[in-house]
Amino acid sequence: MPSKNAIIERAEMYIRKLSCGVNPITDEILPEGDSCRQERISKCLAFVASLLQQQMNHDQIAPLTNTAVQATQTTKPANKKEKAPMQELSIDADTLTRYRFFDYPVSISRVVRNINELLPKKGAMNHLLYADVANFLVQEGILCRQATEDGKDANLPTALGQSHGFEKGESDLRGHHNIYTQCGQNAQQYILDNIQKCVAIANERFASRNKANDAQGDGDGFAKPAREERKKFKVTREDLRNLPADETPIPVSEIARRLNALIAPNMEKIYYKVIRDWYVSEGYLELKTSPDGKPAYLPTEKGSMAGLMVESRTGKQGELYDVVMYDPKSQQLYFDHITGEVLPEA
């Protein structure tokens, strides 16, 4: 018998697909006259899906809306203060008592997100990354890099890892086959029991980044060396192997954040608008006008077939706004573009 959360998650997926005009059973585009393709009904379905996602209590953190960004900017004091230095990551035992355990297996990146949600919202503190936890698990022999059936590499559990509740997970989302590591409750507890070792890895990464930044000048009045010209953004297929194996659809801002986490400090970052504009140029997104007169980039029929979907969210003032989400298959389209390598269909 599936757990309550598993049933809610399945229902949320079905309603989300219907809101995008897709048959959740066959993944076929619904006919033009279907009621689910009417804009008002589609928005209502997306709203209900977002409520179900909140019910599961492990939804993605929504990016700031333009309104929220403007509100943040207007509340800044008139006198610009010096930016506070980033603090080292610190997670104490009391903080971990508020961790929400899932009663079904979830990905490592999902566990990391839940841990980060426990950190103070105010102040500047380093955060935990998927790579910090994965590196620790590899060092302990819980995970190891293994070749999967589709010829790619993934961090998968060893026999020792399986004894601690880590298991190999597989899923098919819109024809894209994913192989990754799942964490049962025992595995989640193992990560929490060893969180200080993960924190040490995170702070070592943080210190290395600071050292690279300090090499450009210490700000004590001494002349700084000539600023090194930043290299153009570039990632390789090998770099992409360090991305979290997560089947959850994510917004374009999260795609940009994950890619920027892979590059060297002296390399230019990529911005979400660059990624979004590529999807527009390839016909996966188009600029449309909503009923209230606001322009928005939304998936075309080609985009819906490729794995782009619209999620409705509620802002701080109770207003509804749409966010385009990208599943692993649609993300892979962009990854193939930036690496210049298009893998053959399985």
C-alpha positions as CSV (number, residue, x, y, z in Angstrom):
1,M,0.0,0.0,0.0
2,P,1.6,3.3,-1.1
3,S,2.2,5.9,1.6
4,K,0.0,9.0,1.8
5,N,2.8,11.2,0.5
6,A,3.4,8.9,-2.4
7,I,-0.3,9.0,-3.3
8,I,-0.3,12.8,-3.1
9,E,2.8,13.0,-5.2
10,R,1.3,10.9,-7.9
11,A,-1.9,13.0,-7.8
12,E,0.1,16.2,-8.1
13,M,2.0,14.8,-11.1
14,Y,-1.3,13.9,-12.9
15,I,-2.9,17.3,-12.2
16,R,0.3,19.1,-13.2
17,K,0.4,17.3,-16.6
18,L,-3.3,18.0,-17.2
19,S,-2.7,21.7,-16.5
20,C,0.0,21.6,-19.2
21,G,-2.5,20.0,-21.7
22,V,-0.9,16.6,-21.5
23,N,-2.6,13.2,-20.9
24,P,-0.9,12.0,-17.7
25,I,-1.2,8.3,-18.7
26,T,0.0,8.4,-22.3
27,D,2.0,11.7,-22.3
28,E,0.1,12.7,-25.4
29,I,-1.0,16.3,-26.1
30,L,-4.7,16.7,-25.3
31,P,-6.9,17.7,-28.3
32,E,-7.5,21.4,-28.9
33,G,-11.1,21.3,-27.7
34,D,-10.4,19.5,-24.4
35,S,-11.6,21.4,-21.4
36,C,-8.2,21.0,-19.7
37,R,-6.6,23.2,-22.4
38,Q,-8.9,26.1,-21.6
39,E,-6.7,28.8,-19.9
40,R,-8.9,29.3,-16.8
41,I,-9.2,25.6,-16.1
42,S,-5.5,25.1,-16.8
43,K,-4.6,27.8,-14.2
44,C,-7.0,26.2,-11.7
45,L,-5.4,22.8,-12.2
46,A,-1.9,24.2,-11.8
47,F,-3.0,26.0,-8.6
48,V,-4.4,22.8,-7.1
49,A,-1.2,21.0,-8.0
50,S,0.8,23.6,-6.2
51,L,-1.4,23.1,-3.1
52,L,-0.8,19.3,-3.2
53,Q,3.0,20.0,-3.5
54,Q,2.8,22.2,-0.4
55,Q,0.9,19.4,1.4
56,M,3.8,17.1,0.7
57,N,5.9,19.7,2.6
58,H,9.0,19.3,0.5
59,D,8.4,21.6,-2.5
60,Q,11.1,23.5,-4.2
61,I,11.9,26.9,-2.8
62,A,10.3,29.4,-5.2
63,P,12.5,32.1,-6.6
64,L,11.8,35.7,-5.7
65,T,9.2,37.4,-8.0
66,N,10.0,40.7,-9.5
67,T,7.6,42.3,-6.9
68,A,9.5,40.7,-4.1
69,V,12.9,41.8,-5.5
70,Q,11.7,45.4,-5.8
71,A,10.3,45.3,-2.3
72,T,13.7,44.0,-1.0
73,Q,15.5,46.8,-2.9
74,T,13.3,49.5,-1.6
75,T,13.8,48.5,2.0
76,K,17.6,48.9,1.8
77,P,18.9,51.7,4.0
78,A,19.9,54.9,2.2
79,N,23.5,54.7,3.4
80,K,25.0,51.6,1.8
81,K,26.7,49.5,4.4
82,E,29.7,47.3,3.8
83,K,28.6,43.8,2.9
84,A,29.0,41.4,5.8
85,P,31.5,38.6,5.2
86,M,30.2,35.1,4.6
87,Q,30.1,32.9,7.7
88,E,31.3,29.3,7.8
89,L,28.6,26.7,7.7
90,S,27.5,25.6,11.2
91,I,24.8,23.1,12.0
92,D,24.2,22.1,15.6
93,A,22.2,19.2,17.1
94,D,19.2,21.5,18.0
95,T,18.9,22.5,14.4
96,L,18.8,18.9,13.2
97,T,15.9,18.1,15.6
98,R,13.7,20.1,13.2
99,Y,14.6,18.0,10.1
100,R,11.6,16.5,8.4
101,F,12.0,12.8,7.6
102,F,10.4,11.4,4.5
103,D,8.6,8.1,5.0
104,Y,9.6,7.1,1.4
105,P,13.0,7.2,-0.4
106,V,14.1,10.6,-1.8
107,S,17.2,11.8,-3.6
108,I,20.3,13.1,-1.8
109,S,19.7,16.6,-3.2
110,R,16.2,16.6,-1.7
111,V,17.8,15.7,1.7
112,V,20.3,18.6,1.2
113,R,17.5,21.1,0.4
114,N,15.7,20.1,3.6
115,I,18.8,20.6,5.7
116,N,19.5,24.0,4.1
117,E,15.9,25.1,5.0
118,L,16.8,24.7,8.7
119,L,19.6,27.3,8.5
120,P,19.0,30.9,9.6
121,K,17.3,33.0,7.0
122,K,19.1,36.2,8.2
123,G,22.8,36.8,7.8
124,A,25.2,35.4,5.3
125,M,26.1,31.7,5.9
126,N,27.6,29.2,3.6
127,H,25.2,26.5,2.5
128,L,25.5,22.7,2.1
129,L,25.7,21.4,-1.5
130,Y,24.9,18.0,-3.0
131,A,28.6,17.6,-3.9
132,D,29.6,18.1,-0.2
133,V,27.4,15.2,0.9
134,A,28.1,13.0,-2.1
135,N,31.9,13.5,-1.6
136,F,31.6,12.4,2.0
137,L,29.6,9.3,1.1
138,V,32.2,8.4,-1.5
139,Q,35.0,8.8,1.0
140,E,33.2,6.5,3.5
141,G,32.6,3.8,0.8
142,I,28.8,4.3,1.0
143,L,28.7,5.4,-2.7
144,C,31.0,4.8,-5.6
145,R,31.1,6.0,-9.2
146,Q,29.5,3.3,-11.3
147,A,28.6,3.0,-15.0
148,T,24.9,2.7,-15.6
149,E,23.0,0.7,-18.3
150,D,22.8,3.8,-20.5
151,G,26.6,4.3,-20.5
152,K,26.6,7.2,-18.1
153,D,28.3,7.4,-14.7
154,A,26.4,8.0,-11.4
155,N,27.1,7.9,-7.7
156,L,25.4,4.7,-6.7
157,P,25.3,2.8,-3.4
158,T,27.8,0.0,-2.6
159,A,26.9,-3.0,-0.5
160,L,27.9,-1.0,2.6
161,G,25.6,1.8,1.5
162,Q,22.7,-0.5,1.0
163,S,23.1,-1.7,4.6
164,H,22.6,1.9,5.7
165,G,19.4,2.4,3.8
166,F,20.8,3.8,0.5
167,E,19.3,2.3,-2.6
168,K,19.5,2.6,-6.4
169,G,16.5,4.5,-7.8
170,E,15.2,4.5,-11.4
171,S,12.5,6.5,-13.0
172,D,11.2,7.3,-16.4
173,L,9.9,10.9,-17.0
174,R,8.7,11.8,-20.4
175,G,10.9,9.1,-22.0
176,H,14.0,10.1,-20.1
177,H,15.5,7.3,-17.9
178,N,17.1,8.4,-14.7
179,I,19.3,6.3,-12.4
180,Y,20.3,7.9,-9.1
181,T,20.7,7.1,-5.3
182,Q,17.7,7.2,-3.0
183,C,17.8,7.7,0.7
184,G,15.4,5.8,3.0
185,Q,14.8,6.9,6.6
186,N,17.9,5.0,7.8
187,A,20.0,6.7,5.1
188,Q,18.7,10.1,5.9
189,Q,19.6,9.4,9.6
190,Y,23.1,8.3,8.5
191,I,23.6,11.7,6.8
192,L,22.4,13.6,9.9
193,D,24.6,11.5,12.2
194,N,27.6,12.4,10.0
195,I,26.6,16.0,9.2
196,Q,29.7,17.5,10.8
197,K,31.9,15.7,8.3
198,C,29.8,17.0,5.5
199,V,30.0,20.5,7.0
200,A,33.8,20.2,7.2
201,I,33.9,19.4,3.4
202,A,31.6,22.4,2.7
203,N,33.8,24.8,4.7
204,E,36.9,23.5,3.0
205,R,35.3,24.3,-0.3
206,F,34.3,27.7,1.0
207,A,37.8,28.4,2.3
208,S,39.3,27.5,-1.1
209,R,37.0,29.9,-2.8
210,N,37.9,32.7,-0.4
211,K,41.6,32.0,-0.9
212,A,41.1,32.4,-4.7
213,N,39.2,35.6,-4.1
214,D,41.8,37.0,-1.7
215,A,44.6,36.4,-4.3
216,Q,43.0,39.3,-6.3
217,G,43.7,41.8,-3.4
218,D,43.2,42.0,0.3
219,G,41.5,45.4,0.4
220,D,44.0,46.8,3.0
221,G,45.1,49.7,0.9
222,F,47.8,47.9,-1.1
223,A,47.6,48.0,-4.8
224,K,45.7,45.1,-6.2
225,P,47.3,43.1,-9.0
226,A,45.9,43.5,-12.5
227,R,42.5,41.8,-12.5
228,E,42.7,38.5,-14.3
229,E,40.4,38.4,-17.3
230,R,37.6,36.0,-16.7
231,K,37.3,33.0,-19.0
232,K,34.1,32.4,-21.0
233,F,31.6,30.1,-19.4
234,K,32.2,26.6,-20.4
235,V,31.4,23.1,-19.0
236,T,32.2,19.7,-20.3
237,R,30.3,16.4,-20.3
238,E,32.7,15.4,-17.5
239,D,31.7,18.4,-15.5
240,L,28.0,17.7,-15.9
241,R,28.5,14.3,-14.1
242,N,28.7,16.3,-10.9
243,L,25.2,17.6,-11.2
244,P,22.7,16.1,-8.8
245,A,20.7,13.2,-10.2
246,D,17.3,14.5,-9.4
247,E,14.1,13.8,-11.4
248,T,12.2,16.8,-9.9
249,P,11.5,19.5,-12.4
250,I,13.3,22.8,-11.5
251,P,13.1,26.4,-12.7
252,V,15.6,28.0,-15.0
253,S,17.2,29.9,-12.2
254,E,18.1,26.6,-10.5
255,I,19.6,25.3,-13.7
256,A,21.8,28.3,-13.8
257,R,22.8,28.0,-10.1
258,R,23.7,24.3,-10.6
259,L,25.8,25.0,-13.7
260,N,27.6,27.9,-12.0
261,A,28.5,25.6,-9.0
262,L,30.6,23.5,-11.5
263,I,32.8,26.2,-12.9
264,A,36.1,27.7,-11.7
265,P,36.2,31.0,-9.8
266,N,37.9,32.8,-12.7
267,M,35.2,31.9,-15.2
268,E,32.2,34.0,-16.2
269,K,28.9,32.8,-14.7
270,I,25.9,32.0,-16.9
271,Y,22.6,33.8,-16.2
272,Y,19.1,32.3,-16.4
273,K,18.1,34.8,-19.1
274,V,20.8,33.3,-21.4
275,I,19.4,29.8,-20.8
276,R,15.8,30.9,-21.2
277,D,16.6,32.8,-24.5
278,W,18.1,29.6,-25.9
279,Y,14.8,27.7,-25.3
280,V,13.0,30.6,-27.0
281,S,15.3,30.5,-30.0
282,E,14.7,26.8,-30.4
283,G,10.9,27.1,-30.3
284,Y,10.4,25.6,-26.8
285,L,9.2,28.9,-25.3
286,E,7.3,31.9,-26.6
287,L,6.4,35.2,-25.3
288,K,2.6,35.4,-24.5
289,T,0.3,37.8,-22.8
290,S,-1.6,36.7,-19.8
291,P,-5.3,37.6,-19.2
292,D,-4.2,40.5,-16.9
293,G,-2.0,41.9,-19.7
294,K,1.4,40.8,-18.3
295,P,3.9,39.3,-20.8
296,A,5.4,35.9,-19.9
297,Y,7.5,33.2,-21.6
298,L,5.5,30.0,-21.7
299,P,6.0,26.6,-23.3
300,T,4.9,26.0,-26.8
301,E,3.5,22.7,-27.9
302,K,7.0,21.6,-28.8
303,G,8.2,22.7,-25.3
304,S,5.4,20.7,-23.6
305,M,6.4,17.6,-25.5
306,A,10.1,18.2,-24.5
307,G,9.3,18.4,-20.8
308,L,8.6,22.0,-20.0
309,M,5.6,22.7,-17.8
310,V,4.0,25.6,-16.0
311,E,3.6,25.6,-12.2
312,S,1.4,28.2,-10.5
313,R,2.6,29.6,-7.2
314,T,1.2,32.0,-4.6
315,G,3.2,35.2,-3.8
316,K,3.5,36.8,-0.4
317,Q,0.5,39.0,-1.1
318,G,-1.6,36.1,-2.2
319,E,-1.2,36.8,-5.9
320,L,-0.8,33.9,-8.3
321,Y,2.1,33.8,-10.7
322,D,3.4,31.2,-13.1
323,V,6.8,29.5,-13.1
324,V,8.1,27.4,-16.0
325,M,9.6,24.2,-14.8
326,Y,12.1,22.0,-16.7
327,D,12.3,18.2,-16.2
328,P,15.5,16.2,-16.7
329,K,14.8,15.6,-20.4
330,S,14.3,19.3,-21.2
331,Q,17.5,20.2,-19.2
332,Q,19.5,17.6,-21.2
333,L,18.6,19.6,-24.4
334,Y,20.5,22.6,-23.1
335,F,23.3,20.5,-21.7
336,D,23.8,18.9,-25.1
337,H,23.9,22.5,-26.6
338,I,26.5,23.9,-24.3
339,T,28.8,20.9,-24.5
340,G,28.4,20.6,-28.2
341,E,27.7,16.9,-27.7
342,V,24.3,15.4,-28.6
343,L,24.0,11.9,-27.3
344,P,22.1,9.3,-29.5
345,E,18.6,8.4,-28.5
346,A,18.4,5.3,-26.3
